[in-house]
Amino acid sequence: MKVRVASAGTGKTYALASRFVAALAEHPPYRLAAVTFTRAAAAELKTRLRERLLEIAAGSFTPTGEEDRPPPEVLARAGELASEVLGATVTTIHGFFAELLRQNALTMGLDPSFLRLDAGEAAQIFAEEARAYVFLNDLDDEQPELVGVLQELFARRSLAAELRPEGERAAALHRHFKEVCRRYQQRLGGEALGPADIELRAWTLLRRAGEDGALARRIRSRLARVFVDEYQDTSPLQGEVFAALDRLGVAIEVVGDPKQSIYAFRNADVEVFRRAMAEGEELPPLDVSWRHDRRLVSFLNRYTGWVAAKRPAAFRREEAPEVRPYPEAGEGLVEMNLIQGRERMDGLRPYEADQTARWLHERHRDHDWRDMAVLVRSHNSVPLLERALNAHEIPYVVVGGRGFYDLTEVRDLVHAARVALDPRGRFSLAAFLRGPFGGLKLAEVERVLAAADPLDELERTAPGVLRRITQLGEWVQALRPLEFFERMVRAPFLDGRSYLERLEPAARANVDQLLFKMAQRRYGRLEFLLRDLEDLRGSDEASVPEGGFDAVRVYTMHGSKGLEWPVVAVYDLNRAHPDSRQPFYVQPGTGRYACEGDPRYREFAGEWKEREAWESYRLLYVALSRAAGRLLVSLSVQLKDAGGGLAPRFWRHTAGRSLIEEMAMHAWEEVQLHDLRTDKLPQPVQPRPQKREEEPVDERLRQPVEPLARPPVYSPSALKAERGFTGEVEDGEETLIETGGGPDLGLVARTTGILVHYAIGENWGPERIEDLWSQEAALLLTPEELELVKKDVAGLLEAYWRLLGDRLPPLEERAEDFAELPLALPTVAGGLNTVWEGVIDRLYRVGDEWVLEDYKTDRELHPERYHFQLALYRRAVREAWGVEPRAQLVFLRFGEVVGLEPELLEKAFQEGLSQAQEV
């Protein structure tokens, strides 16, 4: 296997086309294949190949290097090859594997005309079979989350040729999984295959060919050489298929960039590329950037060099070759907006969004809006950004903000189709009347829905809308589903404009994509189509990229891969990525997986967390390399309470802290740093209020409303504060000590309590303690404060872990176990109604006994301070669940478990209610 590294902007598609053209000197087009990751990329590559051959035939092609120079055999018949190359296999990975299976269908017992399902369709069919299996086996109550877990495991099949459970819980899950897979395969009947099915069948075919000389020769006779683009994004199973082809004697040549391997959540594994580099023949890397101006090239070289030296697990030196700018490259500019202030992060981010919008406005002097993009790590960053863009009147489009089947334009059409089938169905009728098809005001919709017969009310108040509903019903009877949808979106309304004509270009493109999908499935009944559209809601299929209208593009970093703009802002760089916990983790390549509770679960979970951490450096490289000439890196940081220095609290868990410190504090010469203090910045501009057509106000809203007599909501902690216990140290909360700008010990104590309770509630062991420092509470600390918290939290958790299995029953012995259980308990005492609220740290059952626990991080041992709190919690459990739990306080700092007798708690409960009356 031949392997080539191609950094961002170095023209890998151009190079791949050159290699393909050169191979035409040895093989006819039908024996060559080029593999890409999307249908659009495949179509573009085939077009480029044909155009290249036509230019060669016309004598107008100018090679950029020796590798681009066409061989004499190609020069002699370039015109003929330009036509023949249209018959070459230039397709996606799954298209290529499917073609391989079709050519050997009889060997595999397949129908050569099998249907290729997309990932969403395959997942939908599997989910239907999983739900049926769970229902038929009465597993709904016993394992309510089973269907979802099975779906997640189904989505991980590309991680290995075979998934192998490790541990009892994984083995139990695997038995269910195998049975649902059997039902799934039986339903498909070999007439349809999903993406992972195709991969598994292709791997099986090639494994068989390794033992069957005749089959191997047949494959080689049809396939001489395969070129694979974006190889860094292949999954372990896909990599096994290409490696098996290489072992059969089919020449495999791959190109990619390990620095841009960012799709682990889609089963991509950078180790596939690294294995190819280690075992194959390395071709010279592409080292000229045809995208970036000079300062961008220098900046990216600095970044990749820093990561390769400091974080080689993200990418290595050989994966990050030095890149040169193309000869005509401009100068370019890299800037950093460092927004600093003593505000909390939610107070700093509006300034950052405002400054980003101002920067875009300045760039608009030289660039169209469409030539600019803002990239964010998460869609959580978008609302503040949208507010700033609106305030500065900057046109923009958010690309991929929601799943395709949840888009407004898709839902409009679903509701209209449902109204055509059932015009009195109030849910879809409400959406239809309020949306573009009906165009009624909210008060008018209310009147229609409140009527005994909504259609009679429409006939009286909106006859034109009723005629449209009647027309839709007639079309449903006369037309097939696809024809119905086409008629519905193109027929003019009363004002002469159709539904399509009312949409922005991006939304129109989404409607076109929906119609295209319908045409592929050939639905016979509208009901089946609508069922599928509902089932596909929530899938991660992206909407169609925006059209040609002039607006700034807003993308996630993941969504921006493969794109470029003259001007790019990477915004809100320090937003933390939420920590997530999966019900199981799979080892890529080996296929071994463990469920929560299995011995190797923590090991596999730790490996996945590491993969995510290293991938974050590659994700940042993707974002930084999208800009051709002008790049802005923007982030907000808090100032320390004393000294005015930076408190490095950003991206603590991933690529950010040390890297941004390096860029901002050590002044990379390629970066123009803007040190922006909030106390010297103008206030963020606020959006202008939108003028809206006034609707009639329901007169009921003008009538005064008497406040309802509701009892106050209270908590034990609030009662203690009002009783004057301000000197007490409760649950780690110490009185603030003025230390002349030193650490805030009150904040340290509160954060310690929060993190200890979080770790205990999540059942984290020692191997997960580092994950605590990426929690939001820890991000508020200075480095000095964080060190104090780390030391204290580690000691308290060590004490808790020692108690488990000794003074406290081990987790595995608990038949039921609830952490952080909220409660609300109404009480009446002396004519005073009160609702008490709180959170039970732990409530669990061992055998027939229930135990209620509350964990304390106090520095003094005073159980009497918490008698009323535990009495209240115990009473709430008794009234809600009808059980009498044994209550105990766990003083972690002392390693003491203090049991509280029921009589003591009952007395404390009555005394507490009396004291509440006095307060």
Secondary structure, 3 states (H helix, E strand, C coil): CEEEEECCCCCHHHHHHHHHHHHCCCCCHHHEEEEECCHHHHHHHHHHHHHHHHHHHHCCCCCCCHHHCCCHHHHHCHHHHHHHHHHCEEEEHHHHHHHHHHHCHHHHCCCCCCEECCHHHHHHHHHHHHHHHHHHCCCCCCCCCHHHHHHHHHCCHHHCCCCEECCHHHHHHHHHHHHHHHHHHHHHCCCEECHHHHHHHHHHHHHHHCCCHHHHHHHHHHCCEEEECCHHHCCHHHHHHHHHHHHHCCEEEEEECHHHCCCHHHCCCHHHHHHHHHHCEECCCECEECCCCHHHHHHHHHHHHHHHHHCCCCCCHHHCCCCEECCCCCCCEEEEEEEEECCCHHHHHHHHHHHHHHHHHHHCCCCCHHHEEEEECCHHHHHHHHHHHHHCCCCEEECCCCCHHHCHHHHHHHHHHHHHHCCCCHHHHHHHHHCCCCCCCHHHHHHHHHCCCHHHHHHHHCHHHHHHHHHHHHHHHHCCHHHHHHHHHHCECCCCCECHHHCCHHHHHHHHHHHHHHHHHCCCCHHHHHHHHHHCCCCCCCCCCCCCCCCEEEEEHHHHCCCCEEEEEECCCCCCCCCCCCCEEECCCCCEEEECCCCCHHHHHHHHHHHHHHHHHHHHHHHHCCEEEEEEEEEEEEECCCCCCECCCCCCCCCHHHHHHHHHHCCCCCEEEEEEEHHHCCCCCCCCCCCCCCCCCCHHHHCCCCCCCCCCEECHHHHHHHCCCCCCCECCECCCCCCCCCCCHHHHHHHHHHHHHHHHHCCCCHHHHHHHHHCCCHHHCCHHHHHHHHHHHHHHHHHHHHHECCCECCHHHCCEEEEEEEEEEEEEECCEEEEEEEEEEEEEEECCEEEEEEEECCCCCCHHHHHHHHHHHHHHHHHHHCCCCEEEEEECCCCEEEEECHHHHHHHHHHHHHHHHHC
